[in-house]
């Protein structure tokens, strides 16, 4: 099963593509989509849409996993990230890719086994699970790979939702 994990944002969108078969993982690619500060917001959303469409076209995933938003302070940032997340979900739906959502607690539990794990612990376990020599950089891409791993661990039970 090929999974695209997405760490949503509007300045930086992290992505990670993993192949999961049996109980083993293979990292296919990871990186970020970046938009320029000062660029009109609608153009930033368009850049995210076009970049995600290209990623989904080239990677041909079976599913897309995205982090659910959790903000308790800056409402403007929350609204902007929510708009970017909507663009990401729409790109997946347009490409015919099922979308699955996970909270930070679910992601940490799936990757580390502890829902209150520190970011460094999640990154190190992501590196180990994917057999990488170094923690993936930048953090947004590492987070996206962790989201893909989370989905792989829960996919068997959740794929029936889309049959």
C-alpha positions in Angstrom: 0.0 0.0 0.0 1.3 3.4 -1.0 0.5 6.3 1.4 1.1 10.0 1.2 1.3 11.7 4.6 0.7 15.4 4.7 1.6 17.9 7.4 -0.7 20.8 6.5 0.3 24.5 6.4 0.2 27.5 4.1 3.9 28.6 4.2 5.2 25.0 4.3 3.3 21.8 3.6 5.3 18.7 4.5 4.8 15.5 2.5 6.1 12.0 2.8 5.4 9.0 0.6 5.8 5.5 2.0 5.2 2.0 0.7 3.9 -0.4 3.4 3.8 -4.1 2.8 3.2 -6.7 5.4 4.9 -5.1 8.4 7.7 -3.4 6.5 8.1 0.2 5.3 10.0 1.7 2.4 10.4 5.5 2.1 9.7 6.6 -1.4 10.1 10.3 -1.2 9.6 13.3 1.1 9.9 17.0 1.0 8.0 20.2 1.3 5.8 22.5 -0.8 6.7 26.1 0.2 4.9 29.3 -0.6 6.4 32.8 -0.4 5.6 35.1 2.4 4.1 38.3 1.0 2.5 36.5 -2.0 -1.3 37.0 -2.2 -2.9 34.2 -0.1 -5.0 32.9 -3.0 -1.8 32.4 -5.0 -0.3 30.5 -2.1 -3.3 28.2 -2.0 -3.1 27.7 -5.8 0.6 26.8 -5.4 -0.3 24.2 -2.8 -3.1 22.8 -5.0 -0.9 22.5 -8.1 2.0 21.0 -6.2 -0.2 18.4 -4.4 -1.9 17.5 -7.7 1.6 16.8 -9.2 2.7 14.8 -6.2 -0.5 12.7 -6.3 -0.1 12.2 -10.0 3.5 11.0 -9.8 3.2 8.9 -6.6 -0.1 7.2 -7.4 -1.0 6.6 -3.7 -3.7 4.3 -2.4 -4.5 6.8 0.4 -3.6 10.2 1.8 -3.3 10.8 5.5 -3.4 14.3 6.9 -3.1 15.7 10.4 -6.3 17.1 12.0 -5.9 20.6 13.0 -5.5 21.6 16.6 -5.1 25.2 17.6 -5.8 26.9 20.9 -4.1 30.3 20.4 -3.8 32.1 17.1 -7.2 32.0 15.3 -5.9 33.8 12.2 -3.2 31.1 11.7 -5.8 28.4 12.4 -8.1 29.8 9.7 -5.3 30.1 7.1 -4.0 26.6 7.8 -7.6 25.3 7.6 -8.0 26.8 4.2 -4.7 25.2 3.0 -5.8 21.9 4.5 -9.1 22.2 2.5 -7.1 22.7 -0.7 -5.0 19.6 0.2 -8.1 17.5 0.8 -9.8 18.8 -2.4 -6.7 17.8 -4.4 -6.8 14.3 -3.1 -10.6 13.9 -3.7 -10.1 15.3 -7.3 -7.4 12.6 -7.8 -9.7 9.9 -6.4 -7.4 9.3 -3.4 -9.2 8.4 -0.1 -8.4 10.8 2.7 -7.8 9.8 6.3 -7.4 12.2 9.3 -5.4 11.7 12.5 -4.9 13.8 15.6 -1.4 14.5 16.9 -2.2 12.1 19.8 -3.0 9.3 17.4 0.1 10.0 15.4 2.4 9.9 18.4 0.8 6.8 19.8 1.1 5.0 16.4 4.7 5.9 15.9 6.2 6.0 19.4 3.6 4.1 21.5 3.0 7.1 23.7 0.6 9.9 23.0 2.6 12.5 24.8 5.9 11.8 23.1 8.2 14.7 22.4 8.8 15.8 18.8 12.4 14.4 18.8 11.1 11.0 19.9 8.6 10.9 17.0 11.3 12.0 14.6 13.8 9.3 15.8 11.2 6.5 15.7 10.2 7.7 12.2 13.9 7.4 11.2 14.2 3.9 12.7 10.9 2.6 11.2 11.9 3.8 7.7 15.5 2.6 8.0 16.9 6.0 7.3 20.5 7.0 8.4 19.4 10.5 9.6 16.2 12.1 10.8 14.4 13.5 7.8 14.6 17.3 7.4 12.9 19.7 7.5 10.6 19.0 10.4 7.5 19.3 8.3 8.6 16.5 6.0 9.5 14.3 9.1 6.0 15.0 10.5 4.4 14.0 7.2 6.3 10.7 7.2 5.1 10.0 10.7 1.5 10.7 9.6 2.0 8.1 6.8 3.3 5.6 9.3 0.4 6.3 11.6 -2.0 5.5 8.7 -0.2 2.3 7.8 -0.6 1.1 11.4 -4.3 1.8 11.4 -5.1 1.3 7.7 -6.3 -2.3 7.8 -9.2 -1.4 10.1 -10.0 1.9 8.4 -9.8 0.9 4.7 -13.2 -0.8 5.1 -14.7 2.7 5.5 -14.1 3.3 1.8 -15.3 0.1 0.3 
